[in-house]
Amino acid sequence: MLKLLAAQFALQDNDFAAAARGFGDAAALSNDPALAEEATRLALSQKDWPLATRSLARWQQLAPNDAGAAQARAWIALGEKRIDVARNELAALAARGGDASWRLVAQLLLNADDKPVALALLEDLMKSSAASASESNRVALSQLAFKLGDKALARRIVDSAVARFHGIDAYAWSARLAIDGGDKTAARSIYAEGLQHEPESLRLRSGYAALLADNGDNAAAARALVAGPQDDTTYAARAAYAARAVDKRALNDLYREVESDKTERTPKRVYLLGQIAELTGRLDAALGWYREVPIEDEHGFEAQLRVALVLDQLDRLAPALDQLHRLAEMAGGDGEQQRTVWLAEAELLARRQRHADALAVYDRALASLPDDARLLYARALLAVDQGDLAAGERDLRRVIELRPDDAEALNALGYTLADRSSASDPRQREALELIERALKLKPDEPAIIDSMGWVRYRLGELDESEQELRRAYARQPDADIAAHLGEVLWAQGQRDEARRIWDEGRKRDAKNKALIETIRRLTR
């Protein structure tokens, strides 16, 4: 006991070498195998192979059949570069069978200092002892090979697991390996094969759906989740995928399915029913579902906010505003919720052409939350839209002072200066610099690429402008970008191509103000 106490004090002082010696001395005088194991593992952690060997001898004397002692023998052999002995010890450990033995093998190899040797031992084990490895063992060993950097070995091990067991874990990990290797086609085939064997597996269905969605096929992703047991998670995922695909039929079918589900109707499900009802145009039903969600629920605030927005869609503006005012009062002290409510109120009023009232909302909100970047940004955009460039510029510059790396604010100010200043105005160069800063922060953002194309146009750099705008349009072919690209093409004399781009824009948004104004100005 005295030696053990001294060792524990050394451990508390982070003197691990002294602690290992103390535990070893205590273990030599004790009949407790757990103490001998602790002494051995401390010595192993210090790579003191002679001390580990002495402590291990005591451990084996007290617990001769302990699998952990077999692991320690292999660990010492590996540390002393006796690779053949380590290989034999690991093979003997694996031959014991069972998940626990294979976990000890994986633990040792993962912590080995010499990763190439560890990989060679792992490959040897898979050749000699794979028959005793279960599906979960093989998947774990494949993941071990992956962590050690040998993806080819990881693939061979998991392929053996798939071929023998056709299990969920093996298929799921095999698909993840394919995705990691950039072969999404192979991953789809793996998921499809796995679902033939395990058609109700939520893990496989979810992985397959995520892969389909990542490839842009959201409708197929929603369909992939239809089979098998359903719960709030699968319903929500199906709704999200179908909404992205604008698949009204799938959403209508899902609404009826969820509404008729006789299992417990949780607040999460009630909120989801409100969302699907809203997406499918059942606005009165959506109101009812949203109102059922308790305010204290995690979705309570969002549900009550949706009540206001749905009332607005039903042209019930006064009740919508009353609902938002109640929510703002209820959110007192929660700045994030208050900001959300005030933003929603201002946007609602602006859509109704009540711009002065919307600006007044922003003013009141900023009086309560001074220098709130999101509120300043929203007020700036509305001010610019209403022609108050000075106010808009002032708010955007303040946002950039507060958040120098705010790509949206940098882009908005740069675009505003480019669009609202004359071509000869020196601020066109400042606009270019601002947009360049935004583009460095978000190089693939279509709106910022569009701004870069527009400022190039305003600077008279037509070829560079066309190049940037075509890149933006390829990423996001919306009406605003179509207006800009068409104008540049028109200026270059490519008028048929300009008309084609504008026609595409009108098909997507026939009421877009920028597109309508551009076409009217250039073709009248």
Secondary structure, 3 states (H helix, E strand, C coil): CHHHHHHHHHHHCCCHHHHHHHHHHHHHHCCCHHHHHHHHHHHHHCCCHHHHHHHHHHHHHHCCCCHHHHHHHHHHHHHCCCHHHHHHHHHHHHHCCCHHHHHHHHHHHHCCCCHHHHHHHHHHHHHHHHHHCCHHHHHHHHHHHHHCCCHHHHHHHHHHHHHHHCCHHHHHHHHHHHHHCCCHHHHHHHHHHHHHHCCCCHHHHHHHHHHHHHCCCHHHHHHHCCCCCCCHHHHHHHHHHHHHCCCHHHHHHHHHHHHHCCCCCCHHHHHHHHHHHHHCCCHHHHHHHHHHCCCCCCCHHHHHHHHHHHHHHCCCHHHHHHHHHHHHHHCCCCHHHHHHHHHHHHHHHHHCCCHHHHHHHHHHHHHHCCCCHHHHHHHHHHHHHCCCHHHHHHHHHHHHHHCCCCHHHHHHHHHHHHHHCCCCCCHHHHHHHHHHHHHHHCCCCHHHHHHHHHHHHHCCCHHHHHHHHHHHHHHCCCHHHHHHHHHHHHHCCCHHHHHHHHHHHHHHCCCCHHHHHHHHHHHC
